[in-house]
Amino acid sequence: MKRKFTEFTSPGKVKVKSERIPEPEKGQVLVKTSFSAISAGTEMLVYRGRIPEHMDLDSSIPDLKKGFSYPLKYGYCAVGEVVKTGSKRDLPWTGTRVFCFKPHCSYFLADINELFPLPEGISDREAVLLPAMETAVNLVQDAQPCLGEKALVLGQGIVGILTAYLLSGFPLQDLICLDKYPLRCRWSYSAGCSICLDPGESGTEQALEQRLQSNYGTQGADFVVELTGDPEGLNHALQWTGFSGRIVVGSWYGDKRSQINLGGNFHRNRIQLISSQVSTISPGLSGRWTKQRRMDLAFQKLAQIGPEWLITHEFDIDDAASAYDLLDRSPEQALQVILRYQD
């Protein structure tokens, strides 16, 4: 039998190929994939060839512990069912629905310790959003929202919307989101933001200044979560963060460069810049939090939001090139794009 997989062959080019399905060894299982999700952030940087060559694709995921070069398999949002085990000891895993950080492939091998069983009530289609929700959980934990604060989230892609959803559960004074695409703004309201503004509109800066002022002489957001994927977004974050405020940078810019204005508000306002990356647990939490605990929380939050409404497009694996082309050329039309696998 053959399995199908995607492979990036050069910038902007992806092919669907096939190869023989491998046999699991002891401690491994074979998973038949039902769905996998395409990351519109990191994965599209890989697709476009915008990854620094000296860096691993992801040092925390075994399949991605390698430098960036074409051709390559990529992806980290796979959901399916265990159909075969490498030893009799692991037979109880057979038939289990699981999530795994694996590249796009119709059948994949995984070590037992790489699997996350799906809880009851979570569909396969919903489970592909687990990495996005885990990232949102990580961002909120790093932001450490406090009672009565004013929060600003820049960028309302899938991670931005899920971050807004989590923040809407806190007793904040205001939750402001920015995105240039009307479709994403509509979803942002559904996720619980107070207001979503287009940063390119002429009245946005004035509206922000009004909302970020207080009756006590202070101004600016208490914290900003930067998720635009554009390093210029960091300049906007610096502009709108208040005295002693904090900026949580969740974007990975790849090899993109921009001049960052550190000569204005940043120095005199004692602004904190916090790098937030989901591959690790914040040192301040690592004594109490583990990867499994954070994943369990992400599953709980997925069940609460019921995220299927955030999936805008579904493509068969054979038509994967169209999925990437949509995200590359028409990002205003899509939020979460997934791939489905059929025999």
Short mmCIF file of the C-alpha atoms (twelve columns), coordinates in Angstrom:
data_MODEL
# 
_entry.id   MODEL 
# 
loop_
_atom_site.group_PDB 
_atom_site.id 
_atom_site.type_symbol 
_atom_site.label_atom_id 
_atom_site.label_alt_id 
_atom_site.label_comp_id 
_atom_site.label_asym_id 
_atom_site.label_seq_id 
_atom_site.Cartn_x 
_atom_site.Cartn_y 
_atom_site.Cartn_z 
_atom_site.pdbx_PDB_model_num 
ATOM 1   C CA . MET A 1   0.000   0.000  0.000  1 
ATOM 2   C CA . LYS A 2   1.041   3.596  -0.649 1 
ATOM 3   C CA . ARG A 3   0.748   6.729  1.440  1 
ATOM 4   C CA . LYS A 4   0.433   10.279 0.166  1 
ATOM 5   C CA . PHE A 5   2.387   13.222 1.552  1 
ATOM 6   C CA . THR A 6   3.117   16.841 0.686  1 
ATOM 7   C CA . GLU A 7   6.606   18.092 -0.079 1 
ATOM 8   C CA . PHE A 8   7.830   21.637 -0.556 1 
ATOM 9   C CA . THR A 9   10.156  21.513 -3.553 1 
ATOM 10  C CA . SER A 10  11.074  25.220 -3.936 1 
ATOM 11  C CA . PRO A 11  9.647   28.585 -2.808 1 
ATOM 12  C CA . GLY A 12  5.936   28.669 -3.627 1 
ATOM 13  C CA . LYS A 13  5.889   25.090 -4.910 1 
ATOM 14  C CA . VAL A 14  4.340   22.052 -3.215 1 
ATOM 15  C CA . LYS A 15  3.810   18.571 -4.652 1 
ATOM 16  C CA . VAL A 16  1.807   15.576 -3.485 1 
ATOM 17  C CA . LYS A 17  3.912   12.411 -3.660 1 
ATOM 18  C CA . SER A 18  3.479   8.791  -2.648 1 
ATOM 19  C CA . GLU A 19  5.637   6.103  -1.107 1 
ATOM 20  C CA . ARG A 20  5.248   2.721  0.513  1 
ATOM 21  C CA . ILE A 21  3.573   2.711  3.937  1 
ATOM 22  C CA . PRO A 22  6.228   1.819  6.546  1 
ATOM 23  C CA . GLU A 23  5.811   -0.803 9.246  1 
ATOM 24  C CA . PRO A 24  5.833   0.254  12.908 1 
ATOM 25  C CA . GLU A 25  8.602   -1.036 15.129 1 
ATOM 26  C CA . LYS A 26  8.427   -1.778 18.835 1 
ATOM 27  C CA . GLY A 27  7.156   1.283  20.698 1 
ATOM 28  C CA . GLN A 28  5.689   2.750  17.496 1 
ATOM 29  C CA . VAL A 29  2.224   2.897  15.957 1 
ATOM 30  C CA . LEU A 30  0.909   3.510  12.467 1 
ATOM 31  C CA . VAL A 31  -1.731  6.235  12.294 1 
ATOM 32  C CA . LYS A 32  -4.205  6.673  9.463  1 
ATOM 33  C CA . THR A 33  -4.678  10.439 9.092  1 
ATOM 34  C CA . SER A 34  -8.154  11.929 8.780  1 
ATOM 35  C CA . PHE A 35  -7.303  15.662 8.775  1 
ATOM 36  C CA . SER A 36  -4.321  17.969 9.106  1 
ATOM 37  C CA . ALA A 37  -4.190  21.749 9.391  1 
ATOM 38  C CA . ILE A 38  -2.036  24.255 7.520  1 
ATOM 39  C CA . SER A 39  -0.468  26.997 9.619  1 
ATOM 40  C CA . ALA A 40  -1.010  30.350 7.922  1 
ATOM 41  C CA . GLY A 41  1.936   31.753 9.890  1 
ATOM 42  C CA . THR A 42  5.011   29.562 10.334 1 
ATOM 43  C CA . GLU A 43  4.124   27.077 7.607  1 
ATOM 44  C CA . MET A 44  3.602   29.794 5.027  1 
ATOM 45  C CA . LEU A 45  7.076   31.140 5.858  1 
ATOM 46  C CA . VAL A 46  8.411   27.679 4.997  1 
ATOM 47  C CA . TYR A 47  6.311   27.582 1.829  1 
ATOM 48  C CA . ARG A 48  7.689   30.974 0.749  1 
ATOM 49  C CA . GLY A 49  11.279  30.151 1.685  1 
ATOM 50  C CA . ARG A 50  11.490  32.806 4.433  1 
ATOM 51  C CA . ILE A 51  13.158  30.684 7.145  1 
ATOM 52  C CA . PRO A 52  16.690  31.492 8.370  1 
ATOM 53  C CA . GLU A 53  18.956  28.728 7.056  1 
ATOM 54  C CA . HIS A 54  20.927  28.288 10.288 1 
ATOM 55  C CA . MET A 55  17.846  27.451 12.396 1 
ATOM 56  C CA . ASP A 56  16.081  24.138 12.980 1 
ATOM 57  C CA . LEU A 57  12.535  24.139 11.658 1 
ATOM 58  C CA . ASP A 58  11.408  23.249 15.195 1 
ATOM 59  C CA . SER A 59  13.769  21.863 17.817 1 
ATOM 60  C CA . SER A 60  10.883  20.511 19.919 1 
ATOM 61  C CA . ILE A 61  9.313   18.310 17.185 1 
ATOM 62  C CA . PRO A 62  11.373  15.221 16.210 1 
ATOM 63  C CA . ASP A 63  10.371  15.325 12.525 1 
ATOM 64  C CA . LEU A 64  11.389  18.990 12.259 1 
ATOM 65  C CA . LYS A 65  14.745  18.901 14.070 1 
ATOM 66  C CA . LYS A 66  16.677  19.826 10.963 1 
ATOM 67  C CA . GLY A 67  17.828  22.886 9.091  1 
ATOM 68  C CA . PHE A 68  15.758  24.529 6.404  1 
ATOM 69  C CA . SER A 69  16.391  23.350 2.861  1 
ATOM 70  C CA . TYR A 70  14.316  22.106 -0.051 1 
ATOM 71  C CA . PRO A 71  12.877  19.576 -0.664 1 
ATOM 72  C CA . LEU A 72  11.215  19.042 2.699  1 
ATOM 73  C CA . LYS A 73  8.140   17.636 4.393  1 
ATOM 74  C CA . TYR A 74  6.423   19.963 6.801  1 
ATOM 75  C CA . GLY A 75  3.382   20.271 9.035  1 
ATOM 76  C CA . TYR A 76  2.583   19.763 12.717 1 
ATOM 77  C CA . CYS A 77  -1.199  19.407 13.028 1 
ATOM 78  C CA . ALA A 78  -2.198  15.812 12.224 1 
ATOM 79  C CA . VAL A 79  -5.198  13.898 13.549 1 
ATOM 80  C CA . GLY A 80  -6.129  10.289 12.860 1 
ATOM 81  C CA . GLU A 81  -6.672  6.779  14.187 1 
ATOM 82  C CA . VAL A 82  -4.107  4.196  15.251 1 
ATOM 83  C CA . VAL A 83  -4.457  1.252  12.842 1 
ATOM 84  C CA . LYS A 84  -1.383  -0.833 13.677 1 
ATOM 85  C CA . THR A 85  1.124   -1.249 16.494 1 
ATOM 86  C CA . GLY A 86  4.714   -2.427 16.467 1 
ATOM 87  C CA . SER A 87  4.315   -4.779 19.420 1 
ATOM 88  C CA . LYS A 88  1.571   -6.738 21.192 1 
ATOM 89  C CA . ARG A 89  2.183   -4.640 24.286 1 
ATOM 90  C CA . ASP A 90  0.908   -1.561 22.434 1 
ATOM 91  C CA . LEU A 91  -2.210  -3.252 20.985 1 
ATOM 92  C CA . PRO A 92  -4.579  -1.282 23.293 1 
ATOM 93  C CA . TRP A 93  -3.731  1.800  21.220 1 
ATOM 94  C CA . THR A 94  -5.425  0.265  18.158 1 
ATOM 95  C CA . GLY A 95  -8.527  2.258  17.226 1 
ATOM 96  C CA . THR A 96  -7.552  5.244  19.384 1 
ATOM 97  C CA . ARG A 97  -8.115  8.682  17.860 1 
ATOM 98  C CA . VAL A 98  -4.986  10.768 18.371 1 
ATOM 99  C CA . PHE A 99  -3.356  14.101 17.671 1 
ATOM 100 C CA . CYS A 100 0.326   14.226 16.736 1 
ATOM 101 C CA . PHE A 101 2.831   16.898 15.651 1 
ATOM 102 C CA . LYS A 102 3.531   15.314 12.257 1 
ATOM 103 C CA . PRO A 103 3.914   16.551 8.650  1 
ATOM 104 C CA . HIS A 104 1.027   16.238 6.191  1 
ATOM 105 C CA . CYS A 105 0.799   12.542 5.294  1 
ATOM 106 C CA . SER A 106 -2.040  10.034 4.880  1 
ATOM 107 C CA . TYR A 107 -0.315  7.445  7.123  1 
ATOM 108 C CA . PHE A 108 2.470   8.210  9.580  1 
ATOM 109 C CA . LEU A 109 4.600   6.427  12.141 1 
ATOM 110 C CA . ALA A 110 4.820   7.849  15.642 1 
ATOM 111 C CA . ASP A 111 6.394   6.844  18.916 1 
ATOM 112 C CA . ILE A 112 3.844   6.203  21.649 1 
ATOM 113 C CA . ASN A 113 5.115   9.168  23.666 1 
ATOM 114 C CA . GLU A 114 4.373   11.510 20.733 1 
ATOM 115 C CA . LEU A 115 0.622   10.798 20.790 1 
ATOM 116 C CA . PHE A 116 -2.134  12.823 22.427 1 
ATOM 117 C CA . PRO A 117 -5.405  10.854 22.621 1 
ATOM 118 C CA . LEU A 118 -8.476  12.899 21.713 1 
ATOM 119 C CA . PRO A 119 -10.968 13.449 24.536 1 
ATOM 120 C CA . GLU A 120 -14.593 12.466 24.027 1 
ATOM 121 C CA . GLY A 121 -16.596 15.266 22.450 1 
ATOM 122 C CA . ILE A 122 -13.723 16.613 20.323 1 
ATOM 123 C CA . SER A 123 -14.113 15.842 16.615 1 
ATOM 124 C CA . ASP A 124 -11.159 15.098 14.339 1 
ATOM 125 C CA . ARG A 125 -11.768 18.372 12.478 1 
ATOM 126 C CA . GLU A 126 -11.739 20.357 15.718 1 
ATOM 127 C CA . ALA A 127 -8.626  18.612 17.035 1 
ATOM 128 C CA . VAL A 128 -6.443  19.925 14.200 1 
ATOM 129 C CA . LEU A 129 -6.716  23.356 15.866 1 
ATOM 130 C CA . LEU A 130 -5.005  22.047 19.009 1 
ATOM 131 C CA . PRO A 131 -1.586  23.642 18.245 1 
ATOM 132 C CA . ALA A 132 -3.226  27.013 17.600 1 
ATOM 133 C CA . MET A 133 -5.106  26.815 20.904 1 
ATOM 134 C CA . GLU A 134 -1.993  25.673 22.759 1 
ATOM 135 C CA . THR A 135 -0.149  28.676 21.319 1 
ATOM 136 C CA . ALA A 136 -2.959  30.972 22.459 1 
ATOM 137 C CA . VAL A 137 -2.803  29.468 25.962 1 
ATOM 138 C CA . ASN A 138 0.955   30.046 26.027 1 
ATOM 139 C CA . LEU A 139 0.542   33.674 24.907 1 
ATOM 140 C CA . VAL A 140 -2.026  34.432 27.599 1 
ATOM 141 C CA . GLN A 141 0.117   32.807 30.265 1 
ATOM 142 C CA . ASP A 142 3.070   34.948 29.180 1 
ATOM 143 C CA . ALA A 143 0.921   38.104 29.081 1 
ATOM 144 C CA . GLN A 144 -0.296  37.556 32.668 1 
ATOM 145 C CA . PRO A 145 -3.474  39.669 32.342 1 
ATOM 146 C CA . CYS A 146 -4.608  41.472 35.484 1 
ATOM 147 C CA . LEU A 147 -7.995  42.658 36.692 1 
ATOM 148 C CA . GLY A 148 -9.092  45.877 34.977 1 
ATOM 149 C CA . GLU A 149 -6.324  46.045 32.382 1 
ATOM 150 C CA . LYS A 150 -6.624  47.265 28.811 1 
ATOM 151 C CA . ALA A 151 -5.435  44.668 26.301 1 
ATOM 152 C CA . LEU A 152 -4.563  45.093 22.626 1 
ATOM 153 C CA . VAL A 153 -4.157  42.146 20.239 1 
ATOM 154 C CA . LEU A 154 -2.524  42.914 16.890 1 
ATOM 155 C CA . GLY A 155 -3.471  40.380 14.222 1 
ATOM 156 C CA . GLN A 156 -6.601  38.238 14.070 1 
ATOM 157 C CA . GLY A 157 -5.476  35.132 12.292 1 
ATOM 158 C CA . ILE A 158 -6.455  31.829 13.898 1 
ATOM 159 C CA . VAL A 159 -4.038  32.263 16.829 1 
ATOM 160 C CA . GLY A 160 -5.085  35.899 17.298 1 
ATOM 161 C CA . ILE A 161 -8.774  35.010 17.424 1 
ATOM 162 C CA . LEU A 162 -8.196  32.168 19.875 1 
ATOM 163 C CA . THR A 163 -6.059  34.501 22.010 1 
ATOM 164 C CA . ALA A 164 -8.880  37.053 21.987 1 
ATOM 165 C CA . TYR A 165 -11.303 34.302 23.010 1 
ATOM 166 C CA . LEU A 166 -9.155  33.326 25.997 1 
ATOM 167 C CA . LEU A 167 -8.613  36.941 27.029 1 
ATOM 168 C CA . SER A 168 -12.359 37.623 26.844 1 
ATOM 169 C CA . GLY A 169 -12.729 35.301 29.835 1 
ATOM 170 C CA . PHE A 170 -10.698 37.676 32.030 1 
ATOM 171 C CA . PRO A 171 -12.209 40.716 33.811 1 
ATOM 172 C CA . LEU A 172 -10.398 43.206 31.581 1 
ATOM 173 C CA . GLN A 173 -11.480 46.807 31.205 1 
ATOM 174 C CA . ASP A 174 -11.103 46.649 27.427 1 
ATOM 175 C CA . LEU A 175 -10.106 44.101 24.799 1 
ATOM 176 C CA . ILE A 176 -9.154  45.765 21.515 1 
ATOM 177 C CA . CYS A 177 -8.145  43.834 18.405 1 
ATOM 178 C CA . LEU A 178 -6.696  45.015 15.095 1 
ATOM 179 C CA . ASP A 179 -6.747  43.358 11.693 1 
ATOM 180 C CA . LYS A 180 -6.935  44.684 8.149  1 
ATOM 181 C CA . TYR A 181 -9.299  41.982 6.881  1 
ATOM 182 C CA . PRO A 182 -13.059 42.511 7.504  1 
ATOM 183 C CA . LEU A 183 -13.736 38.757 7.641  1 
ATOM 184 C CA . ARG A 184 -11.297 38.297 10.511 1 
ATOM 185 C CA . CYS A 185 -12.732 41.270 12.370 1 
ATOM 186 C CA . ARG A 186 -16.188 39.692 12.243 1 
ATOM 187 C CA . TRP A 187 -14.821 36.469 13.740 1 
ATOM 188 C CA . SER A 188 -12.954 38.505 16.339 1 
ATOM 189 C CA . TYR A 189 -16.233 39.939 17.600 1 
ATOM 190 C CA . SER A 190 -17.650 36.413 17.756 1 
ATOM 191 C CA . ALA A 191 -14.648 35.411 19.869 1 
ATOM 192 C CA . GLY A 192 -15.420 38.129 22.409 1 
ATOM 193 C CA . CYS A 193 -13.325 41.215 21.621 1 
ATOM 194 C CA . SER A 194 -14.760 44.615 22.585 1 
ATOM 195 C CA . ILE A 195 -13.849 46.243 19.276 1 
ATOM 196 C CA . CYS A 196 -11.859 45.225 16.195 1 
ATOM 197 C CA . LEU A 197 -10.330 47.990 14.078 1 
ATOM 198 C CA . ASP A 198 -8.611  48.151 10.696 1 
ATOM 199 C CA . PRO A 199 -5.117  49.609 11.291 1 
ATOM 200 C CA . GLY A 200 -5.129  51.057 7.766  1 
ATOM 201 C CA . GLU A 201 -8.265  53.176 8.196  1 
ATOM 202 C CA . SER A 202 -7.787  56.886 8.789  1 
ATOM 203 C CA . GLY A 203 -9.786  57.028 12.031 1 
ATOM 204 C CA . THR A 204 -8.177  54.038 13.726 1 
ATOM 205 C CA . GLU A 205 -5.323  55.887 15.426 1 
ATOM 206 C CA . GLN A 206 -7.677  58.460 16.917 1 
ATOM 207 C CA . ALA A 207 -10.095 55.757 18.068 1 
ATOM 208 C CA . LEU A 208 -7.227  53.889 19.720 1 
ATOM 209 C CA . GLU A 209 -5.981  57.011 21.504 1 
ATOM 210 C CA . GLN A 210 -9.449  57.600 22.917 1 
ATOM 211 C CA . ARG A 211 -9.923  54.037 24.130 1 
ATOM 212 C CA . LEU A 212 -6.414  53.849 25.598 1 
ATOM 213 C CA . GLN A 213 -6.737  57.026 27.661 1 
ATOM 214 C CA . SER A 214 -8.005  56.999 31.227 1 
ATOM 215 C CA . ASN A 215 -9.445  59.463 33.695 1 
ATOM 216 C CA . TYR A 216 -6.286  59.202 35.769 1 
ATOM 217 C CA . GLY A 217 -3.858  60.763 33.339 1 
ATOM 218 C CA . THR A 218 -2.469  57.463 32.042 1 
ATOM 219 C CA . GLN A 219 -2.596  56.315 28.472 1 
ATOM 220 C CA . GLY A 220 -1.684  53.293 26.384 1 
ATOM 221 C CA . ALA A 221 -2.442  49.600 26.629 1 
ATOM 222 C CA . ASP A 222 -1.361  47.692 29.730 1 
ATOM 223 C CA . PHE A 223 -0.232  44.886 27.466 1 
ATOM 224 C CA . VAL A 224 -0.109  44.166 23.745 1 
ATOM 225 C CA . VAL A 225 0.042   40.773 22.044 1 
ATOM 226 C CA . GLU A 226 1.781   41.112 18.662 1 
ATOM 227 C CA . LEU A 227 0.595   38.461 16.177 1 
ATOM 228 C CA . THR A 228 0.750   40.145 12.783 1 
ATOM 229 C CA . GLY A 229 3.733   38.181 11.475 1 
ATOM 230 C CA . ASP A 230 5.122   41.516 10.243 1 
ATOM 231 C CA . PRO A 231 8.041   43.082 12.161 1 
ATOM 232 C CA . GLU A 232 6.521   46.507 11.451 1 
ATOM 233 C CA . GLY A 233 3.727   45.397 13.787 1 
ATOM 234 C CA . LEU A 234 6.235   45.671 16.622 1 
ATOM 235 C CA . ASN A 235 6.526   49.410 15.963 1 
ATOM 236 C CA . HIS A 236 2.750   49.744 16.306 1 
ATOM 237 C CA . ALA A 237 2.909   47.793 19.550 1 
ATOM 238 C CA . LEU A 238 5.606   50.142 20.886 1 
ATOM 239 C CA . GLN A 239 3.490   53.137 19.895 1 
ATOM 240 C CA . TRP A 240 0.362   51.961 21.731 1 
ATOM 241 C CA . THR A 241 1.841   50.437 24.892 1 
ATOM 242 C CA . GLY A 242 1.578   52.504 28.066 1 
ATOM 243 C CA . PHE A 243 4.160   53.250 30.761 1 
ATOM 244 C CA . SER A 244 5.690   50.044 32.165 1 
ATOM 245 C CA . GLY A 245 3.440   48.082 29.836 1 
ATOM 246 C CA . ARG A 246 4.438   44.804 28.257 1 
ATOM 247 C CA . ILE A 247 4.535   43.558 24.689 1 
ATOM 248 C CA . VAL A 248 4.211   39.818 24.150 1 
ATOM 249 C CA . VAL A 249 5.700   38.961 20.755 1 
ATOM 250 C CA . GLY A 250 4.056   35.799 19.439 1 
ATOM 251 C CA . SER A 251 4.952   36.437 15.800 1 
ATOM 252 C CA . TRP A 252 7.818   34.606 14.169 1 
ATOM 253 C CA . TYR A 253 9.162   36.897 11.471 1 
ATOM 254 C CA . GLY A 254 11.482  34.380 9.789  1 
ATOM 255 C CA . ASP A 255 14.052  36.309 7.750  1 
ATOM 256 C CA . LYS A 256 11.879  39.439 7.428  1 
ATOM 257 C CA . ARG A 257 13.564  42.641 8.570  1 
ATOM 258 C CA . SER A 258 12.298  46.061 9.612  1 
ATOM 259 C CA . GLN A 259 13.651  49.116 11.406 1 
ATOM 260 C CA . ILE A 260 12.345  48.996 14.963 1 
ATOM 261 C CA . ASN A 261 11.829  52.350 16.661 1 
ATOM 262 C CA . LEU A 262 13.411  51.978 20.088 1 
ATOM 263 C CA . GLY A 263 14.203  55.675 20.420 1 
ATOM 264 C CA . GLY A 264 10.678  56.796 21.288 1 
ATOM 265 C CA . ASN A 265 8.281   55.344 23.845 1 
ATOM 266 C CA . PHE A 266 10.262  52.177 24.463 1 
ATOM 267 C CA . HIS A 267 13.109  53.534 26.611 1 
ATOM 268 C CA . ARG A 268 11.442  56.256 28.658 1 
ATOM 269 C CA . ASN A 269 8.251   54.272 29.200 1 
ATOM 270 C CA . ARG A 270 10.083  51.221 30.554 1 
ATOM 271 C CA . ILE A 271 8.258   48.944 28.112 1 
ATOM 272 C CA . GLN A 272 8.890   45.225 28.497 1 
ATOM 273 C CA . LEU A 273 9.445   43.066 25.402 1 
ATOM 274 C CA . ILE A 274 8.533   39.418 26.009 1 
ATOM 275 C CA . SER A 275 9.327   36.682 23.506 1 
ATOM 276 C CA . SER A 276 6.623   34.017 23.625 1 
ATOM 277 C CA . GLN A 277 7.234   30.676 21.903 1 
ATOM 278 C CA . VAL A 278 5.072   27.611 22.390 1 
ATOM 279 C CA . SER A 279 7.849   25.012 22.016 1 
ATOM 280 C CA . THR A 280 8.831   25.541 25.645 1 
ATOM 281 C CA . ILE A 281 7.163   26.378 28.962 1 
ATOM 282 C CA . SER A 282 7.898   29.788 30.452 1 
ATOM 283 C CA . PRO A 283 10.618  29.394 33.126 1 
ATOM 284 C CA . GLY A 284 8.310   31.085 35.620 1 
ATOM 285 C CA . LEU A 285 5.739   28.311 35.152 1 
ATOM 286 C CA . SER A 286 7.906   25.286 34.409 1 
ATOM 287 C CA . GLY A 287 7.987   24.197 38.046 1 
ATOM 288 C CA . ARG A 288 4.217   23.583 37.964 1 
ATOM 289 C CA . TRP A 289 3.338   23.296 34.283 1 
ATOM 290 C CA . THR A 290 4.233   20.502 31.865 1 
ATOM 291 C CA . LYS A 291 3.547   20.025 28.174 1 
ATOM 292 C CA . GLN A 292 0.789   17.537 29.003 1 
ATOM 293 C CA . ARG A 293 -0.907  19.919 31.447 1 
ATOM 294 C CA . ARG A 294 -0.919  22.716 28.859 1 
ATOM 295 C CA . MET A 295 -2.219  20.373 26.137 1 
ATOM 296 C CA . ASP A 296 -5.017  19.192 28.435 1 
ATOM 297 C CA . LEU A 297 -6.010  22.807 29.030 1 
ATOM 298 C CA . ALA A 298 -5.913  23.497 25.291 1 
ATOM 299 C CA . PHE A 299 -8.246  20.540 24.706 1 
ATOM 300 C CA . GLN A 300 -10.632 21.907 27.353 1 
ATOM 301 C CA . LYS A 301 -10.689 25.335 25.727 1 
ATOM 302 C CA . LEU A 302 -11.240 23.814 22.282 1 
ATOM 303 C CA . ALA A 303 -14.275 21.980 23.626 1 
ATOM 304 C CA . GLN A 304 -15.618 25.235 25.076 1 
ATOM 305 C CA . ILE A 305 -15.312 27.307 21.907 1 
ATOM 306 C CA . GLY A 306 -16.364 24.532 19.477 1 
ATOM 307 C CA . PRO A 307 -13.902 25.707 16.816 1 
ATOM 308 C CA . GLU A 308 -15.304 24.149 13.625 1 
ATOM 309 C CA . TRP A 309 -16.764 27.566 12.678 1 
ATOM 310 C CA . LEU A 310 -13.184 28.838 12.368 1 
ATOM 311 C CA . ILE A 311 -12.413 26.352 9.559  1 
ATOM 312 C CA . THR A 312 -13.100 28.241 6.355  1 
ATOM 313 C CA . HIS A 313 -11.725 25.855 3.717  1 
ATOM 314 C CA . GLU A 314 -11.180 22.114 3.378  1 
ATOM 315 C CA . PHE A 315 -9.129  20.558 0.551  1 
ATOM 316 C CA . ASP A 316 -8.418  16.965 -0.391 1 
ATOM 317 C CA . ILE A 317 -4.740  16.074 0.043  1 
ATOM 318 C CA . ASP A 318 -4.460  15.684 -3.748 1 
ATOM 319 C CA . ASP A 319 -5.377  19.364 -4.108 1 
ATOM 320 C CA . ALA A 320 -2.930  20.628 -1.464 1 
ATOM 321 C CA . ALA A 321 -1.289  23.042 -3.922 1 
ATOM 322 C CA . SER A 322 -4.589  24.954 -4.196 1 
ATOM 323 C CA . ALA A 323 -4.791  25.240 -0.417 1 
ATOM 324 C CA . TYR A 324 -1.359  26.865 -0.174 1 
ATOM 325 C CA . ASP A 325 -2.087  29.083 -3.160 1 
ATOM 326 C CA . LEU A 326 -5.258  30.359 -1.457 1 
ATOM 327 C CA . LEU A 327 -3.391  31.271 1.722  1 
ATOM 328 C CA . ASP A 328 -0.562  32.842 -0.263 1 
ATOM 329 C CA . ARG A 329 -2.600  34.905 -2.726 1 
ATOM 330 C CA . SER A 330 -5.926  35.504 -0.971 1 
ATOM 331 C CA . PRO A 331 -5.363  35.499 2.807  1 
ATOM 332 C CA . GLU A 332 -8.317  37.851 3.263  1 
ATOM 333 C CA . GLN A 333 -10.647 35.015 2.233  1 
ATOM 334 C CA . ALA A 334 -9.410  32.337 4.602  1 
ATOM 335 C CA . LEU A 335 -8.848  31.741 8.287  1 
ATOM 336 C CA . GLN A 336 -8.133  28.063 8.998  1 
ATOM 337 C CA . VAL A 337 -7.468  25.814 5.997  1 
ATOM 338 C CA . ILE A 338 -7.321  22.044 6.505  1 
ATOM 339 C CA . LEU A 339 -6.486  18.974 4.422  1 
ATOM 340 C CA . ARG A 340 -8.623  15.814 4.425  1 
ATOM 341 C CA . TYR A 341 -7.489  12.276 3.658  1 
ATOM 342 C CA . GLN A 342 -9.530  9.571  1.998  1 
ATOM 343 C CA . ASP A 343 -8.650  6.081  0.738  1 
# 
